[in-house]
Amino acid sequence: MSKNINLRSFAEFLKSGSLGGIILIACVIISMFIANSSFGSHFESLLLTPLGFETESVHLRYPLLLWINDGLMAVFFLMVGLEIKRELIEGELSSFKKASLPVFAALGGVIAPATIYYLLNKDTETAGGWGIPMATDIAFAIAIVTMLGKKVPASLKIFLAALAIVDDLMAILVIAVFYSSDLHYTYLLYAGGIFLFLLLLNKAGVKNLAAYLIPGLFIWYFIHHSGVHATIAGVLTALAIPTTPDAKESPLEKLEHVLVNPVNFVIMPLFALANTNIKFESEMIGGLTTTLGLGIILGLVVGKPLGISLLSWLAVKSGICAKPDKAGWSQIVGVGMLGGIGFTMSVFIALLSFPGQFLILSEAKFSILCGSVLSGILGYVLLSLISKRKHEG
């Protein structure tokens, strides 16, 4: 009897997603340990190892790191996109008032951090990095909120997922407009044409998943070659896959069930291993008190929750939007703090902001790490304390 209870408890633990979050954080620690050990250069060489093939007309040979960040993470965005669409059709985002709140929240979470950074760095050599603190690392933010389990209402988790996706789409738009110089619009038109074709398949009642996933690979290929971050292909493919508002399992829900374990236990841990291998250097400490470091840290730790909470409050009080079910304003502030986990998207924008400026990049990366870790801890602690008070009350 005891053995059966233990097995059941372990199965529930697996399903809760908590184990995935613990594995993710363990991979962050392992990655940073490797980066600062004698194996650091070997690990970096491994990540830069080219994989794939290329012909005269098809180029699919990229470093392992790119396959993880642009390839595997597109699958992660596919799963999150599926969840968002399901909630739009039959769940927490099924009304305009609820669905529009993450858009306003994300807008506030972009404007406030960028403003704080710009005010501190105006007329300096680092002024161009204003986009760094406006990004949310969707993988890590969702991992933290998943670890909280039932301490956070399901509606708030959906709100964070939608907010993070809109935030990333805004970041991608900013990158495309302000940080990209080589956009290929022909490839974007190809991707858009395939996406329209998938929408027509949906309209025609086609339910075969292969009919969506195979063209989705081509969407990924064309978006990647367009100069826009390829992970958006996962979201576009997810939006085209059919679902139903009734209890019958739809193609969307079937795919979601297939993806949840590979994403939690393979894709996200690999992502963490590949992207948090930051090598510590003495110059990084001093960089925390420069206008660059303060702009990034204050943007993430203060700007994100301030912008997300303030614009959410204004949107709800004006009657445009509705709060997530069973969620209080203090919990939305906690979610805003988790929005300050910038990590990889912030590092990506830093690389675009300061190409070839290795000292500034080192300072920026360390500031991003500090700001992201602090945001994650503050958000986790606040949401845990709120849950504890509600339980005791």
C-alpha positions in Angstrom: 0.0 0.0 0.0 2.8 2.4 1.0 4.6 1.7 -2.3 1.5 2.5 -4.3 1.0 5.8 -2.5 4.6 6.7 -3.1 4.3 5.9 -6.8 1.1 7.9 -7.1 2.7 10.9 -5.3 5.7 10.7 -7.6 3.5 10.6 -10.7 1.6 13.7 -9.4 4.9 15.4 -8.8 5.9 14.7 -12.4 2.6 16.0 -13.8 2.8 19.2 -11.7 5.7 20.5 -13.7 7.7 21.2 -10.5 10.3 18.6 -11.4 10.8 20.3 -14.8 11.4 23.6 -13.0 13.9 22.1 -10.6 15.8 20.4 -13.5 15.8 23.8 -15.4 17.4 25.6 -12.4 19.9 22.8 -11.9 20.9 23.1 -15.6 21.5 26.9 -15.0 23.8 26.1 -12.1 25.6 23.4 -14.1 26.0 25.6 -17.1 27.6 28.4 -15.1 29.9 25.9 -13.3 31.1 24.5 -16.6 31.7 28.0 -18.1 34.0 28.9 -15.2 35.8 25.6 -15.1 38.6 24.1 -17.3 35.8 22.5 -19.5 34.4 26.0 -20.4 36.3 26.3 -23.7 35.4 22.7 -24.7 31.8 23.3 -24.0 31.8 26.5 -26.0 33.4 24.7 -28.9 30.7 22.0 -28.7 28.0 24.7 -28.9 29.6 26.1 -31.9 29.9 22.7 -33.7 28.0 23.0 -37.0 25.3 20.4 -37.6 23.1 19.8 -40.6 23.6 20.0 -44.4 23.5 22.5 -47.2 23.1 22.4 -51.0 23.1 25.2 -53.6 19.5 26.0 -52.8 19.0 24.9 -49.2 21.1 26.0 -46.2 20.5 24.0 -43.1 23.9 23.8 -41.5 24.1 25.7 -38.3 25.9 25.6 -34.9 24.4 23.4 -32.2 23.6 26.5 -30.2 21.4 27.9 -33.0 19.6 24.6 -33.4 18.7 24.8 -29.7 17.7 28.5 -29.6 16.0 28.7 -33.0 15.0 25.1 -33.6 14.1 23.4 -30.3 12.7 26.7 -28.8 10.3 26.9 -31.7 8.8 23.7 -30.4 8.6 25.3 -27.0 6.8 28.3 -28.5 4.6 25.9 -30.4 3.4 24.3 -27.1 2.9 27.6 -25.4 1.0 28.9 -28.5 -1.3 25.8 -28.3 -2.1 26.6 -24.7 -2.8 30.2 -25.5 -5.1 29.3 -28.4 -7.0 26.7 -26.2 -7.5 29.4 -23.6 -8.7 31.9 -26.2 -11.3 29.4 -27.5 -12.5 27.8 -24.3 -10.7 29.1 -21.3 -9.4 32.1 -19.4 -8.8 34.3 -22.4 -12.1 33.5 -24.2 -13.5 37.1 -23.7 -12.1 40.3 -25.2 -11.6 41.8 -21.7 -9.5 38.9 -20.5 -7.6 38.4 -23.8 -6.6 42.0 -24.2 -5.1 42.4 -20.6 -1.8 40.5 -21.5 -1.4 42.9 -24.4 -1.7 46.0 -22.2 0.5 44.4 -19.5 3.2 43.5 -22.1 3.1 47.0 -23.5 3.7 48.5 -20.0 6.4 45.9 -19.4 8.2 47.1 -22.5 7.8 50.9 -22.1 8.8 51.2 -18.4 12.1 49.3 -18.5 13.2 50.9 -21.8 12.4 54.3 -20.3 14.4 53.7 -17.1 17.4 52.5 -19.1 17.3 55.4 -21.5 17.0 58.0 -18.8 20.1 56.6 -17.1 22.1 56.1 -20.3 21.1 59.1 -22.4 24.0 60.7 -24.3 26.4 57.9 -23.4 28.1 55.2 -25.5 25.6 52.6 -24.0 22.4 54.5 -24.9 21.7 52.1 -27.8 21.1 49.2 -25.3 17.6 50.5 -24.3 16.0 47.4 -25.6 17.9 45.0 -23.3 15.7 45.2 -20.1 12.4 45.1 -22.0 12.6 41.4 -22.8 11.1 38.5 -20.8 12.6 35.1 -21.0 9.4 33.1 -21.4 11.0 29.7 -20.6 12.4 30.7 -17.3 9.4 32.8 -16.2 7.0 30.0 -16.9 9.3 27.5 -15.1 9.3 29.6 -11.9 5.5 30.0 -11.9 5.1 26.3 -12.7 7.2 25.5 -9.6 4.7 27.4 -7.5 2.1 24.8 -8.4 -1.4 25.4 -6.9 -0.1 28.4 -5.0 -0.9 30.4 -8.1 -4.4 30.3 -9.8 -4.4 28.7 -13.2 -5.7 32.0 -14.7 -2.6 33.8 -13.5 -0.3 31.2 -15.2 -2.2 31.7 -18.5 -1.9 35.5 -18.0 1.9 35.2 -17.6 2.2 32.8 -20.6 0.2 35.2 -22.8 2.0 38.2 -21.4 5.4 36.6 -22.1 4.5 35.7 -25.7 3.2 39.2 -26.5 6.3 40.6 -24.8 8.6 38.4 -26.9 6.7 39.4 -30.1 7.2 43.0 -29.2 10.9 42.3 -28.6 11.1 40.6 -31.9 9.4 43.6 -33.6 11.8 46.0 -31.9 14.8 43.9 -33.0 13.4 43.8 -36.6 12.9 47.6 -36.7 15.7 49.0 -34.6 18.4 46.3 -34.4 18.2 44.5 -37.8 19.8 45.8 -40.9 19.3 42.8 -43.2 15.6 41.8 -43.3 14.6 39.6 -46.3 10.9 40.5 -47.0 10.6 37.8 -49.7 11.1 35.1 -47.1 8.6 36.7 -44.8 6.0 36.7 -47.6 6.7 33.0 -48.2 6.1 32.3 -44.5 3.0 34.5 -44.5 1.6 32.6 -47.5 2.1 29.2 -45.9 0.5 30.5 -42.7 -2.6 31.6 -44.7 -2.7 28.2 -46.3 -2.8 26.6 -42.8 -5.6 28.9 -41.8 -7.5 27.7 -44.9 -6.9 24.1 -44.0 -8.4 24.8 -40.5 -11.4 26.5 -42.1 -11.9 23.5 -44.4 -12.0 21.2 -41.3 -8.7 19.3 -41.9 -7.7 17.6 -38.6 -4.6 15.7 -39.6 -1.7 17.1 -37.5 0.8 16.3 -40.2 -1.0 18.7 -42.6 -0.1 21.5 -40.2 3.3 20.4 -38.7 5.0 19.8 -42.1 4.2 23.2 -43.5 5.1 24.6 -40.1 8.7 23.4 -40.7 8.7 25.5 -43.9 7.4 28.5 -42.0 10.3 28.0 -39.6 12.8 27.8 -42.4 11.6 31.0 -44.2 11.2 33.0 -41.0 14.7 32.0 -40.0 16.1 33.1 -43.3 14.2 36.4 -43.2 16.3 37.8 -40.3 13.4 37.6 -37.8 13.8 35.3 -34.8 12.6 31.9 -36.0 10.7 30.9 -32.8 7.7 32.9 -33.9 7.1 30.1 -36.4 6.0 27.9 -33.4 3.3 30.5 -32.4 2.0 30.9 -36.0 1.7 27.1 -36.5 0.0 26.7 -33.1 -2.6 29.4 -34.0 -3.6 27.5 -37.2 -4.1 24.0 -35.5 -7.8 23.3 -35.0 -9.5 23.0 -31.6 -13.0 22.8 -30.3 -14.8 24.4 -27.3 -16.4 21.0 -26.2 -14.9 18.2 -24.1 -13.9 16.1 -27.0 -10.1 15.9 -27.6 -9.1 18.1 -30.5 -6.0 17.9 -32.7 -4.6 20.9 -30.7 -5.1 19.2 -27.3 -3.7 15.9 -28.6 -0.5 17.7 -29.7 -0.3 19.6 -26.5 -0.3 16.3 -24.5 2.4 14.9 -26.7 4.7 17.9 -26.3 4.5 18.6 -22.6 7.1 16.1 -21.3 9.7 16.6 -24.1 9.4 20.4 -23.6 9.7 20.2 -19.8 12.3 17.6 -19.5 14.4 17.9 -22.6 14.0 21.2 -24.5 14.0 23.6 -21.7 16.9 22.0 -19.8 19.0 22.0 -23.0 18.1 25.6 -23.5 19.3 26.5 -20.0 22.5 24.5 -20.4 23.3 26.3 -23.7 22.5 29.8 -22.7 23.5 30.5 -19.1 27.2 29.5 -19.6 28.3 33.0 -18.5 32.0 33.2 -17.7 32.7 35.5 -14.7 35.3 38.2 -15.1 36.5 40.8 -12.5 35.3 43.7 -14.6 31.7 42.5 -14.3 31.4 43.5 -10.6 32.3 47.1 -11.3 29.9 47.1 -14.2 26.9 46.7 -11.9 27.2 50.3 -10.7 27.7 51.9 -14.1 24.8 53.5 -15.9 24.7 50.4 -18.1 24.4 48.0 -15.2 22.0 50.1 -13.2 19.8 50.7 -16.4 19.6 46.9 -17.0 19.0 45.9 -13.3 16.6 48.6 -12.5 14.8 48.1 -15.8 14.3 44.4 -15.1 13.7 44.5 -11.3 11.7 47.8 -11.1 10.6 48.7 -14.6 9.0 45.3 -15.5 6.7 45.0 -12.5 5.9 48.7 -12.5 5.0 48.8 -16.1 3.1 45.5 -16.1 1.1 46.3 -13.0 0.4 50.0 -13.8 -0.9 49.4 -17.3 -2.9 46.4 -16.2 -4.5 48.4 -13.4 -5.3 51.3 -15.8 -6.8 48.9 -18.4 -9.0 47.1 -15.8 -10.1 50.3 -14.0 -11.1 51.9 -17.4 -13.3 48.9 -18.1 -11.4 47.8 -21.2 -10.0 44.6 -19.6 -10.9 42.2 -16.8 -8.5 40.8 -14.1 -7.6 37.0 -14.3 -10.1 34.9 -12.2 -9.2 34.5 -8.5 -6.1 36.8 -8.9 -5.4 39.9 -6.8 -3.4 42.9 -7.7 -0.5 41.8 -5.4 -0.3 38.6 -7.4 -0.2 40.6 -10.7 2.7 42.5 -9.2 4.4 39.1 -8.5 3.8 38.1 -12.0 5.3 41.4 -13.1 8.4 40.6 -11.1 8.7 37.2 -12.9 8.4 39.3 -16.2 11.8 40.8 -15.1 13.6 37.5 -15.8 15.3 38.7 -19.0 18.1 36.1 -19.5 18.6 34.9 -23.1 16.4 37.4 -25.0 18.1 40.3 -23.1 21.5 38.8 -23.8 20.5 38.5 -27.5 19.5 42.2 -27.7 22.8 43.1 -25.9 24.8 41.3 -28.6 22.9 43.3 -31.2 23.4 46.5 -29.3 27.1 46.3 -28.7 28.7 44.2 -31.5 32.4 43.6 -30.9 32.5 45.6 -27.6 33.5 42.7 -25.4 34.0 44.6 -22.1 30.6 46.3 -22.4 29.0 43.0 -23.4 30.6 41.2 -20.3 29.1 43.9 -18.0 25.8 43.7 -19.7 25.5 39.9 -19.5 26.4 40.0 -15.8 23.9 42.7 -15.1 21.2 40.7 -17.0 22.0 37.7 -14.9 21.8 39.6 -11.6 18.6 41.4 -12.6 17.0 38.2 -13.8 17.9 36.1 -10.7 16.8 38.9 -8.4 13.5 39.3 -10.3 12.9 35.5 -10.2 13.6 35.3 -6.4 11.4 38.3 -5.6 8.5 37.1 -7.7 8.7 33.6 -6.3 8.8 34.8 -2.7 6.0 37.3 -3.1 3.6 34.9 -4.8 4.5 32.2 -2.1 3.8 34.7 0.7 0.5 35.8 -0.8 -0.6 32.1 -1.2 0.4 31.4 2.4 -1.6 34.4 3.7 -4.7 33.3 1.7 -4.4 29.8 3.0 -4.1 30.9 6.6 -6.9 33.4 6.2 
